[in-house]
Amino acid sequence: MPAERPQRPRPCPCLSGNLYSACCGRFHRGDAFAPTAEALMRSRYAAFAVGEPDYLLTTWHPLTRPEVLELDADVRWLRLEIERTAQGGPFDTEGVVEFTAHIRSGGVSSQQHEISRFVRLNRRWVYRDAV
């Protein structure tokens, strides 16, 4: 049996410029919690990109969270653009992040534009819903 090759460090899909392991990967592993609504939005985008449905469910408000979440393996998450944020800082209880996610599915490129609302629940940011 061949030796397992070590994984090369990869950039974070949220386009922060940091390595995945030191950026959104630490949130996905449970080593830390997103300190702001924007950080949570970025980590949720990265969770879609790397296939972490459990993280998405964990960071979804229990009143709006689906019971199960199956990610479409055909969707490639290409780029995230944060358009604006309102509140959502370390000392806020609510926040809004407007973003555009660029994706490719079935060879067709498209965009998902959303205004997401976040709240603090038990001192942690969670995704509530989109308006």
Secondary structure, 3 states (H helix, E strand, C coil): CCCCCCCCCCECCCCCCCEHHHCHHHHHHCCCCCCCHHHHHHHHHHHHHHCCHHHHHHCECCCCCCCCCCCCCCCEEEEEEEEEEEECCCCCCEEEEEEEEEEEECCEEEEEEEEEEEEEECCEEEEEEEC
